[in-house]
Amino acid sequence: MATSAGIEDILPEFADVFPFESFNDMQEEALDAVLGTDENVVVSAPTASGKTALAELAICRALRNDGTALFLAPLRALTNEKESEWERFEELGYSVYVVTGERDLNPRRAERADILVMTPEKADSATRKHDSPRYSFVTDVDCCVIDEVHLLDSDRRGAVLEVTISRLRRLCDPRVVALSATMPNVEDVADWLDAPPECTFEFGDEYRPVPLSASVETYAHGDNAFADKYRRLYRALDLSQPHIEDGGQALVFVASRQDTVRAAEKARDVIAERDVEMGSRGDYDFHTDAQDLNNDTLRQSVVDGVGFHHAGLAKEDKDRVEDWFKEGKIQLLFSTSTLAWGVNLPARCVVIRDTKLHDPLEGEVDMSPLDILQMLGRAGRPGYDDAGYAYVVCDGADAEKYRQLLRDGKPIESRLAEDLDSHLNAEIALGVVDDIEDVMDWLETTFYYARAQSAPEQYDDSDSLRDRVSATLARLVDGGFVDQSGLEIEPTALGQLASQFYLRLDTAENFHRLCERAAAEDTPDIDDSAVLRTVAEAGEFDSVSARRDEREAFGAVLGGEADDLDPSNRKVLAILRAGMSGTTPAELQSDAWVIRQNALRMVAALRAFCERFAAPRDANLVRRIEARVEHGISSEAVGLTAIEGVGKGRAQKLAKEGLETPDDVRRAGVSGLVDAGLSEGVAERVLEQARALPALDFEWSDVPETIARGENTMGEVTVTNGNDGAPAGVRVTVNGIEMSRETRYLGETTVPVGVFGGDAEELTYTVEVAFSELPLLPVSDSRTVRVE
């Protein structure tokens, strides 16, 4: 492409931000809209055509006007990449801050940042908490750049992006600059974002830096899925080989991290058998550098010109693989689809070997059309190739579907309708929507509404949409998530908790029912079986696949427990049960991590439900179960994980030596911890953290040893926490019957004890303290009064 516009002339103060001296044709056509106006902008352009520069231009305009820019990246890996790339802004005196998880958030840095970088999920979380001091910074955004806005059509993540942008626009109305790969209905996105025609751009394939030749190739499908993988691999190598022999490079996308490794190993053998010359056998420096790789398999394969790349590799290994591929030292690279969305790593030849993948929560699913198009767009290296070649390898039955995708592209659809009730509940819970008219106004801010206007045959018309949203609101009211009085609506505690923890509404209802059961006086206390079953039954796990060999494994874990559950939910229960003891069967391990992480979010939500609708002792039980699932540790020693810096390994080491609680740790001291196997430095830190945890003392006053039948008196018990305060429930019972209960931030509290001489021969008074936020066993103390 010809270039003409000099950056030094247009943006002299930001010239050092850009790694080139002038803009290309695509960038120049969009320049006035992005840099010269305050209007919202939508740009659809082929992969590798230079959209990143438009994002940086929009950021420069915001900074020049003393504003704050927010960049939404589609993947977490890309947020870190931008932090590294945009050191160029830091060198000019501007602050770049990547907003990560709750624990790592630095609110002061976020508030002072000139450029914020987030994923849609993090932006969703931040905007939901915008009225808290930690997240108030999100309402100060002046310009929001959406990278890869076609993510709107993603099954799970599209609705999150959609409602987050709509919410952000209602909160602070930033300028929005949305960038996308080629999409047929760019006008719908422009209508949604109120981008005028002069600020809406649809650049075709003529702007692609390297022309793309894409086709669909089939393979001989067999009965064995494992053998089919290798049939597709051989087909991928057949397609790649001519380009490799011609000095080019091939990028082959496969379904999973494990597949990248296995495919690379097999490909090395096949290439050797075919006598294809590749690799850098004579490059001594490259061989030396390869020895520094952390991954053993990768170390062996790269010297033969074959590499693999996935999110599980150490960052240093990924960086080296990317550099070596750019330098041509690796000619054949196997990767998961994340590489297509992230690093700019084009190849002359791209092959998609797998169009289906195994999702731990959904079973076997088709790869997203968005992912397919994104991967194909990586074909062709600007400045090196005259053309890029891309191939989809699939079963003959799917060939026409993919040919149509290559021919017509993929219109971007809204995914909001699939989870409308949860998203509407969230807006009400946040106070963004507070009356019925507001509900309809909110609807009109969504891409769902904009898309329905242009495709009424696929969506409902405006009146039907309004009827659907009204019915959804009625469902929220009937379910107890929302209170309605006339035209006014407001969230209930149930609705707020469902929104806070991103729960499906049926899951929130089940959690609420368990809490009601726990709070009822005539029902037994809930136990770990009830908690685990309620979590495993969550609708979020309904699509988990349970293969035959897995069913045998979780049958061995559970025995007859919950054998009335569907196999998918029973598999989740087995993974949680096994996780509590750290002994997950091999057959369940491939899906266990993902399922456990999702389950931990559910358990944390259930704990909050118990705090609100049940009692602290119930919340404490759930907190201990949460810690056991996370760390894989016994019920007796789970309290050790409350000590900061003590995980499964250290907890097991201490428990083995008889130290099972923070109290035990405090009594042992440094010398006792060293005797238990900790180094002196670690022992000192562990002891310091243990001393910060609650240490309780009970003092009974005016509680007699005996009382005459028919008489009564009043005593009291004072509970003192000698260390840092913590939220706790203090409960007093007599012969197992509750007399009083209170929840407080416990430093010291005194509670009354009524002593009544009734029919019982003995009265056993017990005060129990349960910490709802700490995985500590409840602590109790008792006094017995004889009735004479």
N, C-alpha and C positions, 0 to 999 in steps of 0.2 A: 504494500500500500504506500502511496505517496504521502509524504509528510510536509507540513508547511508552517503551522502555527508555532512560534517560538515561545517556550514557557517563560524564559527570562523577560520577554517583553510583556507578557500577559499577567504573570504572577511573580514579579521579581522577589518579593519577600518570602515566597514559598518554593522558589525554583529548586532548592536542594532536596525537597521532599520527593521529587520525581526522578526515577533512574534513567530518564531520557531527556533530550533537549527540546523536542517538539512533538505536537500531538498528531495522531494519524487521522485519516478522513472521518472515521466514525466518531472519534472523540471531538474533532473540530465541529462536526455538525451539531453535536449536543452541547457544545461549549457555552453558547449564549444562554440556553435554558438553565443549565446547572449553575453557572457562575454569575450570570447577569440578571437573574430574577429571583424572587422569593417564592415562586410557584412550586407546587409539588411536581415531581418529574418521574416519569416511568420510561425505562429503557429496556428493550428486548434486543439482544444481539447475540451472535454465535459465540461459542466458547473460544477463548483465547483472542478475542477481538479487541480487548483493552478496557473492559468495563471497570476494572479496579481503579483506573485513573479517574474515572468519573466519580467514584465514591470519594476519592481523595480530594477532588475539586470541590465537592459539596462540603466536605469537612473544612477545607481551607476557607470557604466563604463564611462558614459559621464562626471559625476562629477569628477571621478578620473583623467580624462584627461583635467580638467579645462574647460569643455564645458557646454553648456546650454541645458537642456532637455525640450521638449514640450510633454505633455500628453494630448491626445484628448479623452475626455470622451463623451459618447453618449447622456447624459442628463445633464441639468444644475444642478439638485439636486446632481448628482455624483461629479461635480466639487467641491462643498462645502464639500462633504463627504471626498474627497481626501485631501482637505486642512486640515481637522481635523486629518485624519489618518497619514498624512505625517508630523505631528509635530515631528515625530521621526527624519526626516531629519533636521528640524530646530534645534533640540537639538544637532545635530552634527555640527551646524554652517552654514548650507545651507539655502538659502531663497526660500520659496515656495510662488508663487503668482497666485491667480485665476483671470484671465482676465474676467471681467464682461462687463456691458454696457458702452457706450460712455461716459455718464456723470460721471460714477464712476471710470473710468480708471485713474490710477496713473502712468503716463509714466515713471517716475523715478524709482518707485518700479519694474515695469515690466522690465525695462532695466537692473536693478541690480539683478534680480531674477536668481537663479540657476535652478529652476524648474518652468515652466509655465504650467498652467492647463486651458484648454479651451474646449468648445464644437466645433464641426465642423463649426457651423454658426459663432461663434466668430472668429475662425481662418480664415474663409473666409473673414470676414469683415476686419480683421487685415492685411491679405496679400493684399487685394485690396487697402489698404491705406499705404502700406509698405514704400512708398517714402515720407511720411509725418513724421515730427519729433515725433509725438505722437506714431506712430506705427513702427518706424524703428527697434525696438527691435526684431521684428519677423524674420528679415533676419539674426539674429545672432544665430539661433537655430542649434545645432550640432546633436541632436538626436530627432527624433519624434516617440513617441509610440502611436499607434492607438489601442485603446481599442474597442473591438467589431467591427472589420473591416467589418463584414458581413452587417453592416449598409449600405454598398454600394447598397444593393438591396432594400432599403427603398424608397417608392414612391416619397416622397418630398425631403427627406434629403440625399438620396444616391448620387445624382449628385453633391450636395454641397460638400460632403466629397471627391468625386472623383476629382473635379476640384481644390479643395483646396490643396490636396496632390500633384497633378501634378504641380500646380503653385509654391508651396513651394519648390519642387525639382528643378524647374527652377531658383528660386530666390537664394537659398543658399545650395541646394543639401545635406540636412541632412541625416544621417543614419536613416532608417525607420525600426521599429520593429512593425509588425502588428499581433494582437492577435484576435482570433475568436472562437466562438462556432463551433461545428462540421459542416463542409460544404463539399459537394462532390467535388467541383472543386477548391481546395486550390491551385492547380498548376497555375490556371489562375491569381490569386492574386499574386502569386510569380513571374510569367512572367511580370506582370504589374510593380512590384516593383523591378525587377532585383535581386531577392533573388536567390542565387544558390541552386542547389538540396540539398547540405549538410546543408543548412540553412533553409530548408523548411520541416515542420513537420506536419504530420497528425496523431494525436493520436485518436484511436478508443474508443469504449465503454468500452474496457477492462481497460482503464485508469480512468473510472468514479469511484469515491470513493465509491458510492453505486449503485448497478445495478438498472436499471430503467425498470419498466413494464408499458407500455403505451398502451392505447386503445381508441377507439371512441365509444361513447354511444349515442343513439338517444332518442328522447322524442316524445310524441304524440303532433304533431303540430296542433294548432287550428286557428280560424279566428281572434282572438283578440290578438294583440301583447302584451298588458299589462298582460293578463292571461298567455301567453306563457312564460313570464319572470318567473312567479311563478311555472309553470310546470318544467322549467329548474332548478329552485331553489330546488324544491322537489327532482328532479333527482340528483342534486349535493349533497344534504344532505343524500340521500340513499347511494351514493357512499362513502361519508365521514364517515358516522356513525360507520361502523365496525372498522375503524382505530382509531376513537376517543374513542370508548368503550374499545379498546385494549391499551389505554394509549398514542396513537399517536396524531399527530396534522394534521389539514387540512388547506390548503390555497386555497381559492376559488377566481378566477379572474372574475370580472364583467366589464361591458362596461364603466361605468361612475362613477364619485365621488358620485353623488346622489344615484346610484344603490348600492354602498357599504353600505350606511347608511340604505336604505330600506331593503336590503337583510339581514343585521345583525339584524334589528328589527324583521323581520318575522322569521328568524332562531331561535331566542330566544324562540318565542312562540311554534314553531314546536318541538324544542328539549324538552321543558317542557311537551308538550303533549305526546311525545314518552317516557318520563321518562328516558332520557339519563343523566347519572350522569356526570357532568362536572362543572367547575368553582372552585373558591377558597373561598367558603362561610365561612370556618372556619379560614381564614387567616386575622386576624385583621389588621396587618400592611399593607397588600395589599389593604384592604378596605379603610384604611386611606389615602394611597397614591393615590387611585383612585379618591378621592374627590378633588384632586388638578388639575384634568384634566380640560381644558378649554371648551371642547365640552360636552354639557349636555347629549346627546344621548350616546356618548362613555362612559361617566361616569357611566351610568346605565347598559350598556351591558357588560363591561369588567369583572365585578364581577360575571357574569354568564358564564364566559369563552369564550365569543364571542366578537370579536373586528373588527374594520375596519380601513383602512389605505388608504389615498390618499393625493395628493400634496396640497390640500387646507387646511389640518389640520395645526394647530400651530406646530412649530418645536418641542416644548416640548412634545406635545401630541404624535407626530410621534415617537419621541425617546422613550417615555415610552412604547408605543405599541410594538415597535421592541424589547425592552428589555424583556417585559413580555412574548412575544411570544417565544423568545429564552429560557426563564426560564421555559416555559411550563404552565404559569399561564393563558394564553390565548390559548385555544385548537382549536378554529375555527376562522380564520381570513379572512375577505373579503377585496379585494384590486383591484385597477386598474392595468393595465399592467406595469406602471412605476416601480412598486416594482420588477418586474422580471428583469429589466435592472439594478437595483440599488443595494439596500441593500442585503447582502448575508444572506437571511432568508429562508432556506430550510424547508420543511415539509415532513412528511412521505407520505402524500397524497396531490396531487394538482389536482384541478378540474377547467377547463375552462368552466364557465357557458355560457358566451356570445362569440360567434365568429363573431358577427357583432356589430358595434357601430355607433353612430350618430356623424358625423363630421359637425360642423356649416358651413364649407365652401364646403362640398362635399355631405351632406345628409347621408343616410345609406350606409355604406361601410363595406366590409369584413375586419376583423382584419388581419393585415399583417401576412403572414406565418412566418416571422422572430419573431414577437411577440409571436405567438403560440409556436414555438419551444423554445424560450427563457423562457416562462412560464413553459412549461413542464419540462424543465431542472432543475427547482427548487425542484423537487420531490426527497426525500431521504436525511436524515440528516447524514453526515459523523460522525462516532463514536457512533451513536445511533441506526440507522436502518440497517437491513440486505438488504432491498430493498426499492425503492421508487415507488410509484404508481401514475400514471398520467392519467387523463381522459379528453377527449374533448367531451362536450355535444353539439350536433348539430341536426338539422333537418335531417331526413333520406335522403333527396335529396342531402345533402352535405357530407354524411358519407364517400363515396368512395374517395372524394377529400382529406379528412383529413387522411384517412387510408394510402393513397399513400404518403402524406407528412410525416407521421410517419415512413413509410417503407423506403422511398428513400431519405428523407431529401429534402433540397431546394438548388439547384445550385444558386450561387450568380450571378446576372445579373447586367449589367450597366443600369442606368436610364438616362444617359446623352442625348440619342437621343430624349427623350421626350421634352427637352428644349434646344436643341443644339444652336439655334440662339441666345438666351439670354446669354448663357455661352461663346460662341465664341465672341460675342460683348464685354463681360466683359474683356476677355483677350486682345482684341485689345484696348479697352479703357484704360487699365492699362499699355499699352506699352510693355506687355510681348510678344505680337505678332505684328510685324510691316512690314512684307512683305508676299507675297503669299507662298513662300517656308517655312516661319516660321509657317504659318497656318498648313501646312502638318506635320511639325515637332511636333507642339503642339498636333495634333491628335494622333500621335504615342506615346505620353506620357500618354494617357488616358487608363483607364480600359476598356472603350468602344472598343478601338482598340485591346487590348490584348484579350478580350473575343471573339471578332469577329474572331480572328485567330484560336481559338479552336472550335468554334461553327458556322462555316460559313452558316450552314443551317438555323440558327436562326437570324443571322446578315448578313449584306452585306459582300461580299468579299472585299479585300483591294482596288481594283480599284473602286468598287461601293461606298465604304466609302469615297474615295477621291472625287468622283463625287458629293456625297451628301454634303460634306463640301464646295466644290466649289460653289454649288448651294446656300448653306446657306450664303456664303460670298457675292454672287451676290445680294441676298435678302437684306442684310445689306447695300450694296452700294445703291441699288435702293430706299430703305426706308430712306436714308439720315443719317444713323447711322455711316457710314464709308465712307471716301473719298479714292478713288483709283487712283493712277497715275502710269501707267505701272505696275511694280511688287510691288511697294510700296503702303502700306495702312496706314491710320491714322484715329483716331477717330474724329468724329465731336462733337460739344457740345451736340447734341441730344443723341448720343451714350454714351457719358460720363455720362450724367444725368441718362439715363436708367440703366446703370451699377451701378452707385452710390446708387440708390434707389431700386435696385433689381426688376425692373419693367419688366413685359412682354412687348414685343416690340409693340404689338398692343395698349396696354395701353399708352405707351410713345408717340405713334403717335397721339392718341386722346388728350392727354394733350397738345401736341405741336399745334394741330389744334385750341384748345380753346385759347391758347396764341396768335396765329396768328389773331384770331377773335378779341381778346381784343386789339391788337396793331393796327388793321386797323382803319383808320380815319373815315370811313363812316359807322361804326357799333356802336350800343349803347354799353355802358360799360357793362362788365359782372357783374352778380349779384350772390347772394348766391344760387339761383335755378340752374343756369348754372354750378356753381362749384360743388354742391352736386350731380347733375345728372352725370356730367363727372366722378366723383369718383365712383358713384354707378354702372356706366356702365363698369367699369374696368373688363377686362377678368378674373382677379383673382377671381371675384365673380360669374362667370357664373354657377358654380355648386352648389351654395347655394340652399338648399332645402326650399321650401315655402309650408308649410302644409295648409290645408283648413282653420283651425281656425286662423292661422297667417294672411291669406289673408284678412280676415274680419278686423283684427286689423290694418294692415297697410293701408287698405282702409280708415279707420277712421282717421288715422294720416294725410294721404296725400290728402284726398278728390279726386279731379280730376287731381292732379298734376302727370305728367309723366305716365299717364295710358296706354301709348303705350309701356312702358318698359316690358320686360319679368318679370314674378313673382319673380324670384330670385334676379334680380337687383332692382326691386321695393321694395322688403323686405329690402335690404341694404339701400336704400334711406329713407325708413320709420324709420329705426333704427337711421340713422344720423339726420334726422329731429327731431325725438323725443328726441334724445340725446342732441340736442342744447338747449332744454328747460328743460332737466332733468326729462322728464315724459314718459319714455318708457313703453308701455302697457305690462301687465303681460304675455300675449301670446308671446311676442317677447323677453322676458328677458333671456331665457335660452341660446340663441345664440348671444345676443346683445354684450356681453363683447368681445368675440373673433372677431366678425365682426367689432366692433368699433376700436379695437386695430389695425387690418389690415388696416382699412380705415384711421386711423390717420397717418399711414406710407405713404399712398397714398396722403393724403392732404399735408403732409410735402413735398413730392416730387413735387406736383403741385405748391406749393409755390416757390420752387427752379426753376421750369420751368418758372413761371411768372417773376421772377427776371432776368432770362436770356433772355427770348423771348418776354416779354410784358413790364410792367412798375412796379415801386415800389408800386404804388397805388393798382394795381391788386394783387401783392404779399401780400400787407397789408390786403386786403379784405380776401384772403385765410387764412392768419395767424389768423385773428379774427374768422373765421369760425372754424379753427382748435381748437382754445382755447374754443369756445363754445361747440363743440362736446366733447372735453375732460372733461370740467368742468360742462356742463349743466347749462348755465347762459345766461341772457338776453344780447341782442346786446348793450344796453346802459351801462351795468356794466362790459362787458367783459374786458375792459382795466384794471380793478383791478387785474386780474390774471397775469398781467405783473409784479406785485409787488411780489418779492420772498417771499414765506411763506404764500401767500394768495391763497387759493383754493376756491372751491365752497362754503363751509360753511361760511368762513369769508367774502367772496365777497357778498353773499346774506345778511349777517347781516349788512354790511356797506351800501349796496344799499338800504336796507329797511329804513335806516336813512337818505337817500338822498345823500350819499357819493358814487359817481359812477365812479370817475376817480382818477388817481394818484394826479392830481391837487387838487381835493377836499380833498384828504387825507392830502396833505401838508398843505392846508389852515386850516384844522381842528386841526392839532397838536395833541399832546398826550391827552390833556384833551377832545378834541372832539371825538377822537377814543374811549376813555374810556366811554364817554357818549353814544357812539354807541354800546357798549356792549363788547369791548375788555378789557382784563386785562391790567394793566399798563405795565407789562413787554412785553406782546405781542404788545401793542400799540407802545412802543418805538422801537421795532424791525421793525414793519411794516412801521413806519414813516421813519426810517433810510433807508430802502430799497426803499421807494417811492421817497426819495430825490435823489437817484442815477439815477432815470429815467429822460428822457428828459423833460426840462421845457423851452418853447420857448418864445422868444421875437422878435417882428417885428418892424423894423424902416424904414420908407419910407423917401426917400430923393429926392427932386427936382421933385416930382410928383405934378403938379398944381391942383387947385380945378376946374379951367376952362381952355379951350383952344379954340382958334378961329378956325372956320372951314377952312380947307386947310392948317393949320399950324401943326408943329410937334416939339416935344422935347424929350429929354431922361432923365429919372429918374432912380432910383434904389431902391431895397428893401434889407435890410440886415436882415438875419435870424440868431439869436444867440441862441444856446442851453446852458443854464446856468448850466447843470449838465453833467454827463458822456456822451461822444460822442456815436453815434450809426449810422449804415447805414441808409440812408434816401433818398427819392426822393423829390426834390423841383420842383414844377410845377407852372408856371405863366400862367394865362388865362385872356383874356379880353372878356367880355360878353359870357363866356363859351367856347371860342375858344382858343386853346392852343397856346401860344406865345413861350414858352421855357420850357425845361425840363432838369434837370441834376440829376445824382445820385452821392452821395458822403457820406463820413463818416462825419457826421455833428457835428461840433463844432460851426463854424461860417461861413457863406457864404453870398456873395453879388451878386445879379442877376440883370441884366438890365431890365428896364421897358420902352418900347417905347410908347409914347403918340402921337397919330395921330388924328387930327381933321377931321373926315370923315363925313359920312351921319348920323350916329347914334346921337341921342340927348344926350345920356349919355354913358360913358365908365366905366364899372365896372371891375377893375383890382383885381384879387384874387391870392394870393400866398398860395399854399397848400403844407404841408409837411406830407409825409406818411412814416412811419417806417416799412420796409419790414419784419423785424425780431421780432417786438413787436406787441402784440394785442391791440395797442392803436388806437383809432379813429383818422383819419387824422386831423391835426390842420390847420386852415386857417385864413387869415386876408385879408381885402379888403379895397380898396380906390375907390371912384367914382369921375370921372372927367366929368363936364358938357361941352358939345360942343356948342359954341355960334356963 
